[in-house]
């Protein structure tokens, strides 16, 4: 496989995203236009009948198409999962296909590029089979639990607002959790470094945004994607923490071998502190999560569900993780170097360990930076020129010192 080619599972998921979203868009709007046309025809017909009965035309001026459904309220039964409407026993595939339906252009674009770049990177590291199993199980479990939840709510209250369980939220969170596991101490860079987000906090930011939207909006769809996001975080972290063979790939030479009798068993899951649950949350929330998770951990140890020794991290492992993170970072940059929209950089760049990320030298982003700098009185261009000039002089001085005297 070529280094920059798209692996098969990533290509499959992208194809499903395009096909399912396109089918849903075409059929939903075709149905909507048919309903509107039929409604208009019925109103015109009623208008003629009322005139024949001596009713004045203005008596039906209040008749509006307010009862018409919004196009986003329509769904395609054979690919969408709808609580109270879909029979998963006769159409079990909808538990999978509904994830690849994006109704909005912005959501579709974001999902497409995130699956493309993060999916390609993770699949190359893990292999196609494990990558497919990881995402498929995440999607199926998340959708099934959400479906059961809404079925239960509808059994109690038939008027409970529902929405089709669609969208790629579970896939996006699963991929970001996997990226966070692989490079926990790095940034994700957007627009060539103009926007920088710590990898460890990206899942939290997305889930928090979805949660806020579900609270302030009356649209039940936001509640659906919020539930899917939280479930995906829990499922992804649980699998990678306790069940994935080979751990994170950063700890293969240190943690995974334990002796049981005459055989050796591979310890499953990423047991490092860098992948603990509290690292997904910013301070001070992380302190609360850490306190609760530590208490639960102690309970699981007492119940002998977890071996405490599997989670002891040494200084040697910390150093090994740091070295492997640097190597992994270079791999990620190589995988994503074809796009200026999305790259990655180490958090160490902020403190000086790695050179800081420079903004684009031309284009809209650079123009915007210049204007913002001028507003706040920051002469960034001059500083940059001085820095370049000083480095040029230093290089010339070093070159002169190496030349033999004339």
C-alpha positions as a LaTeX table, in Angstrom:
\begin{tabular}{lrrr}
\hline
Residue & $x$ (\AA) & $y$ (\AA) & $z$ (\AA) \\
\hline
Unk1 & 0.00 & 0.00 & 0.00 \\
Unk2 & 1.30 & 3.46 & $-0.90$ \\
Unk3 & 2.17 & 5.60 & 2.08 \\
Unk4 & $-0.31$ & 8.36 & 1.22 \\
Unk5 & $-3.11$ & 6.11 & $-0.03$ \\
Unk6 & $-6.37$ & 5.70 & 1.87 \\
Unk7 & $-6.59$ & 2.30 & 3.64 \\
Unk8 & $-9.55$ & 0.05 & 2.80 \\
Unk9 & $-11.63$ & 0.44 & 5.97 \\
Unk10 & $-11.24$ & 4.21 & 5.99 \\
Unk11 & $-12.20$ & 4.25 & 2.32 \\
Unk12 & $-15.24$ & 2.07 & 3.11 \\
Unk13 & $-16.42$ & 4.38 & 5.88 \\
Unk14 & $-15.96$ & 7.46 & 3.71 \\
Unk15 & $-17.92$ & 5.80 & 0.90 \\
Unk16 & $-20.73$ & 4.89 & 3.29 \\
Unk17 & $-20.79$ & 8.45 & 4.61 \\
Unk18 & $-21.13$ & 9.88 & 1.10 \\
Unk19 & $-23.64$ & 7.32 & $-0.18$ \\
Unk20 & $-25.92$ & 7.24 & 2.88 \\
Unk21 & $-25.91$ & 11.02 & 3.30 \\
Unk22 & $-26.62$ & 11.53 & $-0.39$ \\
Unk23 & $-29.45$ & 8.98 & $-0.46$ \\
Unk24 & $-30.98$ & 10.52 & 2.65 \\
Unk25 & $-30.71$ & 14.05 & 1.25 \\
Unk26 & $-32.26$ & 13.18 & $-2.11$ \\
Unk27 & $-35.14$ & 11.12 & $-0.74$ \\
Unk28 & $-35.95$ & 13.51 & 2.10 \\
Unk29 & $-36.18$ & 16.56 & $-0.13$ \\
Unk30 & $-37.99$ & 14.65 & $-2.87$ \\
Unk31 & $-40.58$ & 13.60 & $-0.29$ \\
Unk32 & $-40.78$ & 17.14 & 1.06 \\
Unk33 & $-41.37$ & 18.61 & $-2.40$ \\
Unk34 & $-44.04$ & 16.00 & $-3.04$ \\
Unk35 & $-45.79$ & 16.91 & 0.22 \\
Unk36 & $-45.59$ & 20.63 & $-0.54$ \\
Unk37 & $-46.94$ & 20.09 & $-4.04$ \\
Unk38 & $-49.80$ & 17.96 & $-2.75$ \\
Unk39 & $-50.61$ & 20.50 & $-0.03$ \\
Unk40 & $-50.67$ & 23.34 & $-2.53$ \\
Unk41 & $-52.93$ & 21.37 & $-4.84$ \\
Unk42 & $-55.33$ & 20.57 & $-2.00$ \\
Unk43 & $-55.47$ & 24.22 & $-0.93$ \\
Unk44 & $-56.21$ & 25.36 & $-4.47$ \\
Unk45 & $-58.91$ & 22.72 & $-4.78$ \\
Unk46 & $-60.47$ & 23.76 & $-1.46$ \\
Unk47 & $-60.37$ & 27.39 & $-2.61$ \\
Unk48 & $-62.46$ & 26.56 & $-5.68$ \\
Unk49 & $-64.96$ & 24.52 & $-3.68$ \\
Unk50 & $-65.37$ & 27.26 & $-1.08$ \\
Unk51 & $-66.02$ & 29.86 & $-3.76$ \\
Unk52 & $-68.75$ & 27.65 & $-5.21$ \\
Unk53 & $-70.33$ & 27.45 & $-1.75$ \\
Unk54 & $-70.36$ & 31.25 & $-1.41$ \\
Unk55 & $-67.48$ & 31.50 & 1.05 \\
Unk56 & $-65.24$ & 34.54 & 0.61 \\
Unk57 & $-61.61$ & 33.89 & $-0.32$ \\
Unk58 & $-60.22$ & 35.79 & 2.67 \\
Unk59 & $-61.82$ & 33.24 & 4.98 \\
Unk60 & $-58.98$ & 30.80 & 4.20 \\
Unk61 & $-56.18$ & 33.35 & 4.36 \\
Unk62 & $-55.17$ & 31.91 & 7.73 \\
Unk63 & $-54.48$ & 28.53 & 6.17 \\
Unk64 & $-50.71$ & 28.13 & 6.12 \\
Unk65 & $-48.44$ & 25.16 & 5.49 \\
Unk66 & $-47.47$ & 25.17 & 9.19 \\
Unk67 & $-48.42$ & 21.53 & 9.47 \\
Unk68 & $-45.85$ & 20.59 & 6.85 \\
Unk69 & $-42.88$ & 18.70 & 8.27 \\
Unk70 & $-39.41$ & 20.15 & 8.09 \\
Unk71 & $-37.13$ & 18.26 & 5.66 \\
Unk72 & $-34.88$ & 17.36 & 8.58 \\
Unk73 & $-37.81$ & 15.70 & 10.33 \\
Unk74 & $-38.17$ & 13.23 & 7.47 \\
Unk75 & $-36.13$ & 10.06 & 7.37 \\
Unk76 & $-35.36$ & 7.15 & 5.07 \\
Unk77 & $-36.70$ & 4.00 & 6.80 \\
Unk78 & $-34.32$ & 1.46 & 5.28 \\
Unk79 & $-31.10$ & 3.22 & 6.40 \\
Unk80 & $-32.16$ & 5.41 & 9.37 \\
Unk81 & $-32.71$ & 4.25 & 12.95 \\
Unk82 & $-35.89$ & 5.80 & 14.39 \\
Unk83 & $-37.17$ & 4.80 & 17.86 \\
Unk84 & $-40.79$ & 3.75 & 17.72 \\
Unk85 & $-40.68$ & 3.30 & 13.94 \\
Unk86 & $-37.75$ & 1.02 & 13.09 \\
Unk87 & $-37.88$ & $-2.70$ & 13.74 \\
Unk88 & $-34.27$ & $-3.68$ & 14.36 \\
Unk89 & $-35.18$ & $-7.36$ & 14.23 \\
Unk90 & $-36.24$ & $-7.16$ & 10.59 \\
Unk91 & $-33.76$ & $-4.41$ & 9.61 \\
Unk92 & $-30.69$ & $-4.87$ & 11.84 \\
Unk93 & $-28.38$ & $-3.10$ & 9.37 \\
Unk94 & $-29.86$ & 0.29 & 10.29 \\
Unk95 & $-27.90$ & 0.10 & 13.56 \\
Unk96 & $-24.83$ & 0.53 & 11.37 \\
Unk97 & $-25.96$ & 2.61 & 8.38 \\
Unk98 & $-27.68$ & 5.30 & 10.45 \\
Unk99 & $-24.28$ & 6.47 & 11.68 \\
Unk100 & $-23.28$ & 7.51 & 8.16 \\
Unk101 & $-26.22$ & 9.89 & 7.62 \\
Unk102 & $-25.28$ & 13.55 & 8.01 \\
Unk103 & $-28.06$ & 16.02 & 7.30 \\
Unk104 & $-26.04$ & 19.24 & 7.18 \\
Unk105 & $-23.24$ & 20.31 & 4.87 \\
Unk106 & $-21.00$ & 21.56 & 7.69 \\
Unk107 & $-21.43$ & 18.39 & 9.75 \\
Unk108 & $-20.81$ & 16.26 & 6.67 \\
Unk109 & $-17.63$ & 18.15 & 5.75 \\
Unk110 & $-16.19$ & 17.97 & 9.27 \\
Unk111 & $-17.00$ & 14.27 & 9.57 \\
Unk112 & $-15.52$ & 13.49 & 6.16 \\
Unk113 & $-12.15$ & 15.12 & 6.80 \\
Unk114 & $-11.84$ & 13.85 & 10.37 \\
Unk115 & $-12.53$ & 10.29 & 9.26 \\
Unk116 & $-10.15$ & 10.70 & 6.32 \\
Unk117 & $-7.10$ & 11.96 & 8.22 \\
Unk118 & $-7.50$ & 10.40 & 11.67 \\
Unk119 & $-8.94$ & 7.16 & 10.29 \\
Unk120 & $-6.10$ & 6.73 & 7.82 \\
Unk121 & $-3.52$ & 7.27 & 10.54 \\
Unk122 & $-5.08$ & 4.87 & 13.06 \\
Unk123 & $-5.79$ & 2.15 & 10.50 \\
Unk124 & $-2.16$ & 2.13 & 9.35 \\
Unk125 & $-1.04$ & 1.69 & 12.97 \\
Unk126 & $-3.57$ & $-0.93$ & 14.06 \\
Unk127 & $-4.34$ & $-2.82$ & 10.89 \\
Unk128 & $-7.61$ & $-2.91$ & 8.98 \\
Unk129 & $-9.24$ & $-5.76$ & 10.89 \\
Unk130 & $-8.78$ & $-4.31$ & 14.36 \\
Unk131 & $-9.65$ & $-0.82$ & 13.15 \\
Unk132 & $-12.91$ & $-2.07$ & 11.61 \\
Unk133 & $-13.77$ & $-4.06$ & 14.74 \\
Unk134 & $-13.09$ & $-1.09$ & 17.01 \\
Unk135 & $-15.27$ & 1.37 & 15.10 \\
Unk136 & $-18.03$ & $-1.10$ & 14.22 \\
Unk137 & $-18.47$ & $-2.27$ & 17.81 \\
Unk138 & $-18.47$ & 1.31 & 18.98 \\
Unk139 & $-21.14$ & 2.29 & 16.46 \\
Unk140 & $-23.37$ & $-0.74$ & 17.06 \\
Unk141 & $-23.24$ & $-0.56$ & 20.86 \\
Unk142 & $-23.79$ & 3.22 & 20.96 \\
Unk143 & $-26.73$ & 3.11 & 18.57 \\
Unk144 & $-28.32$ & 0.11 & 20.26 \\
Unk145 & $-28.14$ & 1.61 & 23.76 \\
Unk146 & $-29.54$ & 4.92 & 22.49 \\
Unk147 & $-32.33$ & 3.08 & 20.67 \\
Unk148 & $-33.26$ & 1.09 & 23.78 \\
Unk149 & $-33.24$ & 4.28 & 25.87 \\
Unk150 & $-35.68$ & 6.05 & 23.56 \\
Unk151 & $-37.87$ & 2.96 & 23.26 \\
Unk152 & $-38.11$ & 2.90 & 27.05 \\
Unk153 & $-38.97$ & 6.62 & 27.20 \\
Unk154 & $-41.65$ & 6.16 & 24.54 \\
Unk155 & $-43.16$ & 3.26 & 26.47 \\
Unk156 & $-43.67$ & 5.64 & 29.40 \\
Unk157 & $-44.66$ & 8.74 & 27.45 \\
Unk158 & $-45.78$ & 8.37 & 23.85 \\
Unk159 & $-45.48$ & 12.13 & 23.33 \\
Unk160 & $-41.78$ & 12.11 & 24.26 \\
Unk161 & $-39.89$ & 14.07 & 21.56 \\
Unk162 & $-37.65$ & 11.84 & 19.49 \\
Unk163 & $-35.33$ & 12.21 & 16.55 \\
Unk164 & $-33.78$ & 9.72 & 14.13 \\
Unk165 & $-30.60$ & 8.30 & 15.64 \\
Unk166 & $-28.25$ & 9.45 & 12.90 \\
Unk167 & $-24.89$ & 11.16 & 12.60 \\
Unk168 & $-21.26$ & 10.13 & 12.90 \\
Unk169 & $-20.74$ & 11.42 & 16.46 \\
Unk170 & $-19.80$ & 7.99 & 17.77 \\
Unk171 & $-17.18$ & 7.46 & 15.04 \\
Unk172 & $-15.66$ & 10.92 & 15.53 \\
Unk173 & $-15.32$ & 10.50 & 19.29 \\
Unk174 & $-13.92$ & 6.98 & 18.88 \\
Unk175 & $-11.25$ & 8.22 & 16.47 \\
Unk176 & $-10.32$ & 11.17 & 18.69 \\
Unk177 & $-10.00$ & 8.91 & 21.73 \\
Unk178 & $-7.67$ & 6.66 & 19.73 \\
Unk179 & $-5.62$ & 9.68 & 18.63 \\
Unk180 & $-5.47$ & 10.89 & 22.22 \\
Unk181 & $-4.19$ & 7.50 & 23.32 \\
Unk182 & $-1.48$ & 7.49 & 20.68 \\
Unk183 & $-0.23$ & 11.07 & 21.06 \\
Unk184 & $-1.57$ & 12.36 & 24.41 \\
Unk185 & 0.83 & 15.31 & 24.74 \\
Unk186 & 0.34 & 16.99 & 21.40 \\
Unk187 & $-1.74$ & 19.61 & 19.66 \\
Unk188 & $-4.10$ & 19.24 & 16.75 \\
Unk189 & $-3.42$ & 22.10 & 14.37 \\
Unk190 & $-6.06$ & 23.57 & 12.10 \\
Unk191 & $-5.55$ & 26.11 & 9.32 \\
Unk192 & $-1.79$ & 25.63 & 9.34 \\
Unk193 & $-1.45$ & 26.28 & 13.06 \\
Unk194 & $-3.83$ & 29.24 & 13.36 \\
Unk195 & $-6.06$ & 27.14 & 15.64 \\
Unk196 & $-4.39$ & 24.78 & 18.12 \\
Unk197 & $-6.18$ & 22.34 & 20.40 \\
Unk198 & $-4.62$ & 19.92 & 22.88 \\
Unk199 & $-5.31$ & 16.39 & 21.71 \\
Unk200 & $-6.34$ & 15.31 & 25.20 \\
Unk201 & $-9.16$ & 17.89 & 25.37 \\
Unk202 & $-10.65$ & 17.62 & 21.88 \\
Unk203 & $-13.16$ & 14.86 & 22.82 \\
Unk204 & $-14.21$ & 16.86 & 25.89 \\
Unk205 & $-14.74$ & 20.04 & 23.85 \\
Unk206 & $-16.91$ & 18.24 & 21.29 \\
Unk207 & $-18.98$ & 16.46 & 23.93 \\
Unk208 & $-19.39$ & 19.65 & 25.96 \\
Unk209 & $-20.54$ & 21.54 & 22.88 \\
Unk210 & $-23.09$ & 18.84 & 22.09 \\
Unk211 & $-24.29$ & 18.83 & 25.69 \\
Unk212 & $-24.77$ & 22.60 & 25.76 \\
Unk213 & $-26.67$ & 22.50 & 22.47 \\
Unk214 & $-28.93$ & 19.75 & 23.82 \\
Unk215 & $-29.76$ & 21.94 & 26.83 \\
Unk216 & $-30.42$ & 25.26 & 25.08 \\
Unk217 & $-32.07$ & 23.84 & 21.96 \\
Unk218 & $-35.51$ & 22.27 & 21.69 \\
Unk219 & $-34.38$ & 20.12 & 18.78 \\
Unk220 & $-34.26$ & 16.49 & 20.04 \\
Unk221 & $-31.51$ & 15.71 & 17.54 \\
Unk222 & $-28.93$ & 17.44 & 19.77 \\
Unk223 & $-29.91$ & 15.17 & 22.64 \\
Unk224 & $-29.34$ & 12.18 & 20.38 \\
Unk225 & $-25.82$ & 13.20 & 19.37 \\
Unk226 & $-25.02$ & 14.07 & 22.99 \\
Unk227 & $-25.98$ & 10.59 & 24.15 \\
Unk228 & $-24.03$ & 9.04 & 21.28 \\
Unk229 & $-20.96$ & 11.13 & 22.11 \\
Unk230 & $-20.90$ & 10.22 & 25.79 \\
Unk231 & $-21.50$ & 6.55 & 25.05 \\
Unk232 & $-18.74$ & 6.54 & 22.45 \\
Unk233 & $-16.29$ & 8.10 & 24.91 \\
Unk234 & $-17.05$ & 5.49 & 27.55 \\
Unk235 & $-16.97$ & 2.56 & 25.12 \\
Unk236 & $-13.78$ & 3.69 & 23.37 \\
Unk237 & $-11.89$ & 4.42 & 26.56 \\
Unk238 & $-13.00$ & 1.16 & 28.20 \\
Unk239 & $-11.90$ & $-0.91$ & 25.21 \\
Unk240 & $-8.54$ & 0.82 & 24.79 \\
Unk241 & $-7.87$ & 0.92 & 28.52 \\
Unk242 & $-8.68$ & $-2.70$ & 29.37 \\
Unk243 & $-9.17$ & $-4.88$ & 26.29 \\
Unk244 & $-7.11$ & $-3.84$ & 23.27 \\
Unk245 & $-4.20$ & $-6.23$ & 22.81 \\
Unk246 & $-0.79$ & $-4.63$ & 22.74 \\
Unk247 & $-1.80$ & $-1.61$ & 24.78 \\
Unk248 & $-1.14$ & 1.71 & 23.13 \\
Unk249 & 1.78 & 0.55 & 21.00 \\
Unk250 & 4.02 & 2.83 & 23.09 \\
Unk251 & 4.39 & 0.31 & 25.90 \\
Unk252 & 4.95 & $-2.94$ & 24.01 \\
Unk253 & 8.54 & $-3.32$ & 25.16 \\
Unk254 & 7.74 & $-2.61$ & 28.81 \\
Unk255 & 4.33 & $-3.62$ & 30.08 \\
Unk256 & 2.62 & $-6.39$ & 28.23 \\
Unk257 & 4.36 & $-9.58$ & 29.27 \\
Unk258 & 3.33 & $-11.38$ & 32.45 \\
Unk259 & 4.24 & $-14.93$ & 33.32 \\
Unk260 & 1.43 & $-17.37$ & 34.02 \\
Unk261 & 2.73 & $-20.89$ & 34.68 \\
Unk262 & 4.85 & $-21.90$ & 31.74 \\
Unk263 & 3.17 & $-19.56$ & 29.26 \\
Unk264 & 3.25 & $-15.85$ & 28.71 \\
Unk265 & 0.13 & $-13.69$ & 28.50 \\
Unk266 & $-0.13$ & $-10.33$ & 26.79 \\
Unk267 & $-1.52$ & $-7.68$ & 29.10 \\
Unk268 & $-4.44$ & $-6.01$ & 27.38 \\
Unk269 & $-5.17$ & $-2.33$ & 27.34 \\
Unk270 & $-3.22$ & 0.88 & 27.80 \\
Unk271 & $-2.41$ & 0.96 & 31.52 \\
Unk272 & $-0.33$ & 4.15 & 31.48 \\
Unk273 & $-1.25$ & 7.24 & 33.48 \\
Unk274 & $-1.34$ & 9.25 & 30.26 \\
Unk275 & $-4.53$ & 7.43 & 29.28 \\
Unk276 & $-6.31$ & 7.60 & 32.63 \\
Unk277 & $-9.90$ & 8.81 & 32.44 \\
Unk278 & $-9.24$ & 12.11 & 34.21 \\
Unk279 & $-6.78$ & 13.16 & 31.48 \\
Unk280 & $-9.74$ & 13.68 & 29.14 \\
Unk281 & $-11.00$ & 16.57 & 31.27 \\
Unk282 & $-9.56$ & 20.02 & 32.00 \\
Unk283 & $-8.79$ & 21.27 & 35.46 \\
Unk284 & $-10.56$ & 21.47 & 37.91 \\
Unk285 & $-13.01$ & 18.93 & 36.47 \\
Unk286 & $-10.16$ & 16.44 & 36.12 \\
Unk287 & $-9.63$ & 16.48 & 39.90 \\
Unk288 & $-13.25$ & 15.46 & 40.48 \\
Unk289 & $-13.08$ & 12.74 & 37.84 \\
Unk290 & $-9.78$ & 11.48 & 39.24 \\
Unk291 & $-11.18$ & 11.29 & 42.77 \\
Unk292 & $-14.25$ & 9.34 & 41.66 \\
Unk293 & $-12.32$ & 7.05 & 39.32 \\
Unk294 & $-9.74$ & 6.27 & 42.03 \\
Unk295 & $-12.52$ & 5.24 & 44.42 \\
Unk296 & $-14.07$ & 3.03 & 41.75 \\
Unk297 & $-10.63$ & 1.60 & 40.98 \\
Unk298 & $-10.13$ & 0.62 & 44.64 \\
Unk299 & $-13.53$ & $-1.07$ & 44.65 \\
Unk300 & $-12.69$ & $-3.05$ & 41.51 \\
Unk301 & $-9.37$ & $-4.09$ & 43.04 \\
Unk302 & $-11.14$ & $-5.35$ & 46.17 \\
Unk303 & $-13.57$ & $-7.27$ & 43.97 \\
Unk304 & $-10.54$ & $-8.68$ & 42.10 \\
Unk305 & $-11.81$ & $-7.35$ & 38.79 \\
Unk306 & $-8.58$ & $-5.38$ & 38.30 \\
Unk307 & $-4.98$ & $-6.14$ & 39.23 \\
Unk308 & $-3.39$ & $-3.07$ & 40.79 \\
Unk309 & 0.10 & $-4.14$ & 39.67 \\
Unk310 & $-0.92$ & $-3.79$ & 36.02 \\
Unk311 & $-1.32$ & $-0.04$ & 36.50 \\
Unk312 & 2.02 & 0.74 & 38.17 \\
Unk313 & 3.96 & 3.10 & 35.92 \\
Unk314 & 7.70 & 3.56 & 36.37 \\
Unk315 & 9.98 & 6.42 & 35.45 \\
Unk316 & 11.44 & 4.24 & 32.70 \\
Unk317 & 8.00 & 3.90 & 31.14 \\
Unk318 & 7.50 & 7.66 & 31.28 \\
Unk319 & 10.74 & 8.22 & 29.39 \\
Unk320 & 9.86 & 5.50 & 26.89 \\
Unk321 & 6.43 & 7.07 & 26.35 \\
Unk322 & 8.01 & 10.45 & 25.72 \\
Unk323 & 10.46 & 9.03 & 23.16 \\
Unk324 & 7.75 & 7.08 & 21.40 \\
Unk325 & 5.44 & 10.10 & 21.43 \\
Unk326 & 8.07 & 12.06 & 19.50 \\
Unk327 & 8.37 & 9.23 & 16.96 \\
Unk328 & 4.61 & 8.91 & 16.71 \\
Unk329 & 4.32 & 12.65 & 16.22 \\
Unk330 & 6.59 & 12.49 & 13.19 \\
Unk331 & 4.48 & 9.63 & 11.78 \\
Unk332 & 1.32 & 11.65 & 12.26 \\
Unk333 & 2.77 & 14.69 & 10.53 \\
Unk334 & 3.86 & 12.47 & 7.64 \\
Unk335 & 0.39 & 10.94 & 7.37 \\
Unk336 & $-1.37$ & 14.32 & 7.46 \\
Unk337 & 1.15 & 16.40 & 5.55 \\
Unk338 & $-0.98$ & 16.38 & 2.43 \\
Unk339 & $-3.45$ & 18.81 & 4.03 \\
Unk340 & $-2.96$ & 22.32 & 5.36 \\
Unk341 & $-6.29$ & 22.04 & 7.14 \\
Unk342 & $-5.24$ & 19.51 & 9.75 \\
Unk343 & $-1.85$ & 18.64 & 11.23 \\
Unk344 & $-0.33$ & 17.96 & 14.62 \\
Unk345 & 2.35 & 19.45 & 16.83 \\
Unk346 & 3.83 & 18.67 & 20.22 \\
Unk347 & 2.73 & 20.48 & 23.35 \\
Unk348 & 6.39 & 20.88 & 24.12 \\
Unk349 & 6.55 & 23.57 & 21.47 \\
Unk350 & 4.85 & 25.96 & 23.84 \\
Unk351 & 7.55 & 25.70 & 26.45 \\
Unk352 & 10.41 & 25.87 & 24.04 \\
Unk353 & 11.29 & 22.21 & 23.65 \\
Unk354 & 10.14 & 22.35 & 20.05 \\
Unk355 & 10.00 & 25.43 & 17.87 \\
Unk356 & 6.66 & 27.18 & 18.03 \\
Unk357 & 4.22 & 26.87 & 15.18 \\
Unk358 & 4.36 & 29.66 & 12.62 \\
Unk359 & 1.30 & 31.09 & 10.92 \\
Unk360 & 0.84 & 31.13 & 7.14 \\
Unk361 & 3.13 & 33.52 & 5.32 \\
Unk362 & 0.42 & 34.61 & 2.87 \\
Unk363 & $-3.28$ & 34.40 & 2.25 \\
Unk364 & $-6.36$ & 35.32 & 4.25 \\
Unk365 & $-5.12$ & 33.95 & 7.59 \\
Unk366 & $-1.87$ & 35.91 & 7.32 \\
Unk367 & $-3.75$ & 39.09 & 6.39 \\
Unk368 & $-6.06$ & 38.59 & 9.35 \\
Unk369 & $-3.07$ & 38.11 & 11.66 \\
Unk370 & $-1.49$ & 41.36 & 10.43 \\
Unk371 & $-4.71$ & 43.32 & 11.01 \\
Unk372 & $-5.19$ & 41.89 & 14.49 \\
Unk373 & $-1.57$ & 42.64 & 15.34 \\
Unk374 & $-1.92$ & 46.24 & 14.13 \\
Unk375 & $-5.10$ & 46.74 & 16.19 \\
Unk376 & $-3.40$ & 45.62 & 19.39 \\
Unk377 & $-0.12$ & 47.34 & 18.55 \\
Unk378 & 1.83 & 44.13 & 18.11 \\
Unk379 & 4.52 & 44.51 & 15.49 \\
Unk380 & 4.75 & 40.79 & 14.70 \\
Unk381 & 6.10 & 41.35 & 11.19 \\
Unk382 & 8.98 & 43.44 & 12.46 \\
Unk383 & 9.79 & 40.90 & 15.16 \\
Unk384 & 9.73 & 38.11 & 12.61 \\
Unk385 & 12.02 & 40.04 & 10.26 \\
Unk386 & 14.42 & 40.77 & 13.12 \\
Unk387 & 14.43 & 37.11 & 14.06 \\
Unk388 & 15.16 & 36.08 & 10.48 \\
Unk389 & 17.87 & 38.71 & 10.21 \\
Unk390 & 19.56 & 37.62 & 13.42 \\
Unk391 & 19.51 & 33.99 & 12.36 \\
Unk392 & 20.95 & 34.93 & 8.97 \\
Unk393 & 23.78 & 36.87 & 10.58 \\
Unk394 & 24.50 & 34.00 & 12.95 \\
Unk395 & 24.66 & 31.54 & 10.06 \\
Unk396 & 27.02 & 33.80 & 8.10 \\
Unk397 & 29.25 & 34.20 & 11.15 \\
Unk398 & 29.46 & 30.44 & 11.59 \\
Unk399 & 30.27 & 30.03 & 7.91 \\
Unk400 & 33.05 & 32.64 & 8.09 \\
Unk401 & 34.59 & 30.94 & 11.10 \\
Unk402 & 34.86 & 27.66 & 9.19 \\
Unk403 & 36.49 & 29.20 & 6.10 \\
Unk404 & 40.32 & 29.22 & 6.04 \\
Unk405 & 41.93 & 32.60 & 6.40 \\
Unk406 & 43.08 & 34.36 & 3.23 \\
\hline
\end{tabular}
